[in-house]
Amino acid sequence: MLPDNINDIPPKVLYTILKVLGIDIGEFMCKLLNDSPKEIMMYAKIYALYMMQEQQC
């Protein structure tokens, strides 16, 4: 279910966002890789916002 380009978001950016949101990085990644719907939606939103920001630069 994950996109092939999952590594388009630099890890430092993803980890910083998760840390600010108070989300455990290890647990998030485990659930994401096990196709948990909540984590997939969160990642998709982070990915969309990151890609929008990248296009503006």
Biopython code that builds the backbone (N, CA, C, O; Angstrom):
import numpy as np
from Bio.PDB.StructureBuilder import StructureBuilder

atoms = [
    (1, "MET", "N", (0.799, -1.196, 0.000)),
    (1, "MET", "CA", (0.000, 0.000, 0.000)),
    (1, "MET", "C", (0.847, 1.268, 0.000)),
    (1, "MET", "O", (0.384, 2.322, -0.436)),
    (2, "LEU", "N", (2.075, 1.174, 0.482)),
    (2, "LEU", "CA", (2.915, 2.353, 0.504)),
    (2, "LEU", "C", (3.400, 2.684, -0.900)),
    (2, "LEU", "O", (3.594, 1.786, -1.720)),
    (3, "PRO", "N", (3.598, 3.976, -1.183)),
    (3, "PRO", "CA", (4.100, 4.348, -2.502)),
    (3, "PRO", "C", (5.540, 3.896, -2.684)),
    (3, "PRO", "O", (6.273, 3.713, -1.712)),
    (4, "ASP", "N", (5.937, 3.717, -3.945)),
    (4, "ASP", "CA", (7.304, 3.308, -4.235)),
    (4, "ASP", "C", (8.302, 4.389, -3.842)),
    (4, "ASP", "O", (9.462, 4.099, -3.547)),
    (5, "ASN", "N", (7.841, 5.640, -3.840)),
    (5, "ASN", "CA", (8.739, 6.753, -3.552)),
    (5, "ASN", "C", (8.636, 7.195, -2.095)),
    (5, "ASN", "O", (8.641, 8.390, -1.799)),
    (6, "ILE", "N", (8.543, 6.228, -1.195)),
    (6, "ILE", "CA", (8.393, 6.528, 0.239)),
    (6, "ILE", "C", (9.579, 7.331, 0.761)),
    (6, "ILE", "O", (9.432, 8.085, 1.723)),
    (7, "ASN", "N", (10.719, 7.189, 0.161)),
    (7, "ASN", "CA", (11.910, 7.884, 0.642)),
    (7, "ASN", "C", (12.043, 9.290, 0.082)),
    (7, "ASN", "O", (13.092, 9.913, 0.246)),
    (8, "ASP", "N", (11.002, 9.813, -0.582)),
    (8, "ASP", "CA", (11.044, 11.176, -1.088)),
    (8, "ASP", "C", (11.097, 12.198, 0.048)),
    (8, "ASP", "O", (11.641, 13.289, -0.126)),
    (9, "ILE", "N", (10.544, 11.857, 1.192)),
    (9, "ILE", "CA", (10.635, 12.738, 2.357)),
    (9, "ILE", "C", (11.923, 12.385, 3.084)),
    (9, "ILE", "O", (12.097, 11.246, 3.518)),
    (10, "PRO", "N", (12.832, 13.355, 3.223)),
    (10, "PRO", "CA", (14.062, 13.059, 3.965)),
    (10, "PRO", "C", (13.732, 12.605, 5.384)),
    (10, "PRO", "O", (12.858, 13.188, 6.026)),
    (11, "PRO", "N", (14.407, 11.586, 5.880)),
    (11, "PRO", "CA", (14.121, 11.077, 7.222)),
    (11, "PRO", "C", (14.145, 12.156, 8.294)),
    (11, "PRO", "O", (13.319, 12.142, 9.208)),
    (12, "LYS", "N", (15.080, 13.087, 8.190)),
    (12, "LYS", "CA", (15.182, 14.148, 9.191)),
    (12, "LYS", "C", (13.890, 14.971, 9.242)),
    (12, "LYS", "O", (13.434, 15.352, 10.321)),
    (13, "VAL", "N", (13.312, 15.238, 8.087)),
    (13, "VAL", "CA", (12.063, 16.006, 8.022)),
    (13, "VAL", "C", (10.933, 15.206, 8.652)),
    (13, "VAL", "O", (10.193, 15.733, 9.483)),
    (14, "LEU", "N", (10.792, 13.951, 8.272)),
    (14, "LEU", "CA", (9.725, 13.107, 8.807)),
    (14, "LEU", "C", (9.864, 12.951, 10.315)),
    (14, "LEU", "O", (8.884, 13.084, 11.047)),
    (15, "TYR", "N", (11.078, 12.669, 10.782)),
    (15, "TYR", "CA", (11.305, 12.485, 12.215)),
    (15, "TYR", "C", (11.018, 13.752, 12.999)),
    (15, "TYR", "O", (10.472, 13.694, 14.100)),
    (16, "THR", "N", (11.384, 14.899, 12.435)),
    (16, "THR", "CA", (11.128, 16.177, 13.113)),
    (16, "THR", "C", (9.631, 16.428, 13.238)),
    (16, "THR", "O", (9.162, 16.851, 14.295)),
    (17, "ILE", "N", (8.887, 16.176, 12.184)),
    (17, "ILE", "CA", (7.433, 16.372, 12.213)),
    (17, "ILE", "C", (6.801, 15.450, 13.249)),
    (17, "ILE", "O", (5.966, 15.884, 14.042)),
    (18, "LEU", "N", (7.193, 14.187, 13.244)),
    (18, "LEU", "CA", (6.639, 13.239, 14.208)),
    (18, "LEU", "C", (6.999, 13.627, 15.639)),
    (18, "LEU", "O", (6.175, 13.495, 16.544)),
    (19, "LYS", "N", (8.211, 14.101, 15.845)),
    (19, "LYS", "CA", (8.642, 14.508, 17.177)),
    (19, "LYS", "C", (7.824, 15.699, 17.664)),
    (19, "LYS", "O", (7.397, 15.728, 18.818)),
    (20, "VAL", "N", (7.603, 16.679, 16.792)),
    (20, "VAL", "CA", (6.811, 17.853, 17.145)),
    (20, "VAL", "C", (5.378, 17.449, 17.495)),
    (20, "VAL", "O", (4.764, 18.026, 18.392)),
    (21, "LEU", "N", (4.855, 16.461, 16.785)),
    (21, "LEU", "CA", (3.494, 15.983, 17.038)),
    (21, "LEU", "C", (3.423, 15.051, 18.252)),
    (21, "LEU", "O", (2.334, 14.652, 18.665)),
    (22, "GLY", "N", (4.564, 14.709, 18.816)),
    (22, "GLY", "CA", (4.593, 13.838, 19.988)),
    (22, "GLY", "C", (4.320, 12.386, 19.660)),
    (22, "GLY", "O", (3.773, 11.650, 20.481)),
    (23, "ILE", "N", (4.702, 11.969, 18.454)),
    (23, "ILE", "CA", (4.458, 10.599, 17.993)),
    (23, "ILE", "C", (5.772, 9.819, 18.060)),
    (23, "ILE", "O", (6.807, 10.290, 17.588)),
    (24, "ASP", "N", (5.721, 8.630, 18.647)),
    (24, "ASP", "CA", (6.897, 7.765, 18.724)),
    (24, "ASP", "C", (7.273, 7.317, 17.314)),
    (24, "ASP", "O", (6.463, 6.724, 16.602)),
    (25, "ILE", "N", (8.499, 7.606, 16.925)),
    (25, "ILE", "CA", (8.952, 7.340, 15.554)),
    (25, "ILE", "C", (8.955, 5.843, 15.243)),
    (25, "ILE", "O", (8.483, 5.426, 14.186)),
    (26, "GLY", "N", (9.486, 5.040, 16.160)),
    (26, "GLY", "CA", (9.564, 3.593, 15.938)),
    (26, "GLY", "C", (8.194, 2.958, 15.797)),
    (26, "GLY", "O", (7.962, 2.144, 14.904)),
    (27, "GLU", "N", (7.293, 3.338, 16.686)),
    (27, "GLU", "CA", (5.939, 2.788, 16.630)),
    (27, "GLU", "C", (5.223, 3.223, 15.349)),
    (27, "GLU", "O", (4.523, 2.430, 14.720)),
    (28, "PHE", "N", (5.406, 4.490, 14.972)),
    (28, "PHE", "CA", (4.786, 4.999, 13.750)),
    (28, "PHE", "C", (5.275, 4.219, 12.532)),
    (28, "PHE", "O", (4.478, 3.781, 11.703)),
    (29, "MET", "N", (6.597, 4.049, 12.434)),
    (29, "MET", "CA", (7.150, 3.364, 11.269)),
    (29, "MET", "C", (6.719, 1.904, 11.234)),
    (29, "MET", "O", (6.439, 1.369, 10.161)),
    (30, "CYS", "N", (6.662, 1.254, 12.392)),
    (30, "CYS", "CA", (6.222, -0.140, 12.455)),
    (30, "CYS", "C", (4.784, -0.255, 11.954)),
    (30, "CYS", "O", (4.472, -1.117, 11.132)),
    (31, "LYS", "N", (3.920, 0.611, 12.451)),
    (31, "LYS", "CA", (2.518, 0.576, 12.028)),
    (31, "LYS", "C", (2.375, 0.955, 10.562)),
    (31, "LYS", "O", (1.552, 0.377, 9.852)),
    (32, "LEU", "N", (3.168, 1.920, 10.100)),
    (32, "LEU", "CA", (3.119, 2.339, 8.697)),
    (32, "LEU", "C", (3.500, 1.177, 7.783)),
    (32, "LEU", "O", (2.825, 0.917, 6.787)),
    (33, "LEU", "N", (4.569, 0.489, 8.120)),
    (33, "LEU", "CA", (5.024, -0.625, 7.285)),
    (33, "LEU", "C", (4.109, -1.841, 7.373)),
    (33, "LEU", "O", (4.172, -2.731, 6.525)),
    (34, "ASN", "N", (3.251, -1.882, 8.407)),
    (34, "ASN", "CA", (2.255, -2.947, 8.526)),
    (34, "ASN", "C", (0.886, -2.497, 8.013)),
    (34, "ASN", "O", (-0.135, -3.118, 8.306)),
    (35, "ASP", "N", (0.884, -1.413, 7.248)),
    (35, "ASP", "CA", (-0.315, -0.907, 6.567)),
    (35, "ASP", "C", (-1.448, -0.496, 7.508)),
    (35, "ASP", "O", (-2.619, -0.741, 7.214)),
    (36, "SER", "N", (-1.105, 0.125, 8.632)),
    (36, "SER", "CA", (-2.125, 0.647, 9.534)),
    (36, "SER", "C", (-2.773, 1.866, 8.867)),
    (36, "SER", "O", (-2.070, 2.804, 8.493)),
    (37, "PRO", "N", (-4.102, 1.866, 8.711)),
    (37, "PRO", "CA", (-4.777, 2.969, 8.001)),
    (37, "PRO", "C", (-4.487, 4.356, 8.573)),
    (37, "PRO", "O", (-4.290, 5.306, 7.815)),
    (38, "LYS", "N", (-4.459, 4.481, 9.893)),
    (38, "LYS", "CA", (-4.210, 5.790, 10.513)),
    (38, "LYS", "C", (-2.827, 6.317, 10.138)),
    (38, "LYS", "O", (-2.688, 7.482, 9.766)),
    (39, "GLU", "N", (-1.823, 5.483, 10.232)),
    (39, "GLU", "CA", (-0.460, 5.906, 9.927)),
    (39, "GLU", "C", (-0.279, 6.162, 8.429)),
    (39, "GLU", "O", (0.474, 7.053, 8.034)),
    (40, "ILE", "N", (-0.966, 5.385, 7.606)),
    (40, "ILE", "CA", (-0.893, 5.629, 6.159)),
    (40, "ILE", "C", (-1.479, 6.995, 5.828)),
    (40, "ILE", "O", (-0.912, 7.736, 5.025)),
    (41, "MET", "N", (-2.604, 7.331, 6.437)),
    (41, "MET", "CA", (-3.228, 8.639, 6.197)),
    (41, "MET", "C", (-2.336, 9.767, 6.714)),
    (41, "MET", "O", (-2.203, 10.802, 6.061)),
    (42, "MET", "N", (-1.737, 9.575, 7.863)),
    (42, "MET", "CA", (-0.837, 10.600, 8.405)),
    (42, "MET", "C", (0.368, 10.795, 7.489)),
    (42, "MET", "O", (0.765, 11.924, 7.201)),
    (43, "TYR", "N", (0.937, 9.696, 7.040)),
    (43, "TYR", "CA", (2.089, 9.792, 6.144)),
    (43, "TYR", "C", (1.690, 10.472, 4.832)),
    (43, "TYR", "O", (2.438, 11.294, 4.303)),
    (44, "ALA", "N", (0.515, 10.128, 4.313)),
    (44, "ALA", "CA", (0.049, 10.728, 3.064)),
    (44, "ALA", "C", (-0.114, 12.240, 3.208)),
    (44, "ALA", "O", (0.229, 12.993, 2.296)),
    (45, "LYS", "N", (-0.632, 12.680, 4.343)),
    (45, "LYS", "CA", (-0.795, 14.122, 4.574)),
    (45, "LYS", "C", (0.562, 14.810, 4.695)),
    (45, "LYS", "O", (0.774, 15.878, 4.120)),
    (46, "ILE", "N", (1.481, 14.195, 5.446)),
    (46, "ILE", "CA", (2.828, 14.754, 5.578)),
    (46, "ILE", "C", (3.498, 14.806, 4.208)),
    (46, "ILE", "O", (4.128, 15.803, 3.858)),
    (47, "TYR", "N", (3.362, 13.736, 3.442)),
    (47, "TYR", "CA", (3.956, 13.661, 2.102)),
    (47, "TYR", "C", (3.396, 14.746, 1.187)),
    (47, "TYR", "O", (4.146, 15.409, 0.472)),
    (48, "ALA", "N", (2.068, 14.927, 1.213)),
    (48, "ALA", "CA", (1.433, 15.931, 0.357)),
    (48, "ALA", "C", (1.911, 17.335, 0.724)),
    (48, "ALA", "O", (2.228, 18.137, -0.154)),
    (49, "LEU", "N", (1.960, 17.625, 2.010)),
    (49, "LEU", "CA", (2.428, 18.950, 2.444)),
    (49, "LEU", "C", (3.894, 19.167, 2.089)),
    (49, "LEU", "O", (4.277, 20.259, 1.671)),
    (50, "TYR", "N", (4.702, 18.147, 2.250)),
    (50, "TYR", "CA", (6.118, 18.253, 1.913)),
    (50, "TYR", "C", (6.306, 18.491, 0.408)),
    (50, "TYR", "O", (7.107, 19.333, 0.004)),
    (51, "MET", "N", (5.571, 17.751, -0.406)),
    (51, "MET", "CA", (5.698, 17.908, -1.861)),
    (51, "MET", "C", (5.204, 19.272, -2.313)),
    (51, "MET", "O", (5.779, 19.859, -3.230)),
    (52, "MET", "N", (4.138, 19.795, -1.684)),
    (52, "MET", "CA", (3.660, 21.139, -2.026)),
    (52, "MET", "C", (4.734, 22.173, -1.702)),
    (52, "MET", "O", (4.966, 23.096, -2.483)),
    (53, "GLN", "N", (5.388, 22.020, -0.554)),
    (53, "GLN", "CA", (6.432, 22.946, -0.146)),
    (53, "GLN", "C", (7.627, 22.865, -1.093)),
    (53, "GLN", "O", (8.221, 23.890, -1.428)),
    (54, "GLU", "N", (7.980, 21.667, -1.522)),
    (54, "GLU", "CA", (9.094, 21.471, -2.435)),
    (54, "GLU", "C", (8.829, 22.123, -3.796)),
    (54, "GLU", "O", (9.751, 22.653, -4.415)),
    (55, "GLN", "N", (7.598, 22.089, -4.259)),
    (55, "GLN", "CA", (7.262, 22.666, -5.559)),
    (55, "GLN", "C", (7.303, 24.183, -5.527)),
    (55, "GLN", "O", (7.515, 24.820, -6.559)),
    (56, "GLN", "N", (7.102, 24.770, -4.349)),
    (56, "GLN", "CA", (7.127, 26.213, -4.231)),
    (56, "GLN", "C", (8.547, 26.770, -4.260)),
    (56, "GLN", "O", (8.750, 27.941, -4.583)),
    (57, "CYS", "N", (9.519, 25.944, -3.926)),
    (57, "CYS", "CA", (10.922, 26.401, -3.888)),
    (57, "CYS", "C", (11.521, 26.540, -5.252)),
    (57, "CYS", "O", (12.687, 26.913, -5.380)),
]
sb = StructureBuilder()
sb.init_structure("model")
sb.init_model(0)
sb.init_chain("A")
sb.init_seg("    ")
for serial, (resi, resn, name, xyz) in enumerate(atoms, 1):
    if name == "N":
        sb.init_residue(resn, " ", resi, " ")
    sb.init_atom(name, np.array(xyz, "f"), 0.0, 1.0, " ", f" {name:<3s}", serial, name[0])
structure = sb.get_structure()
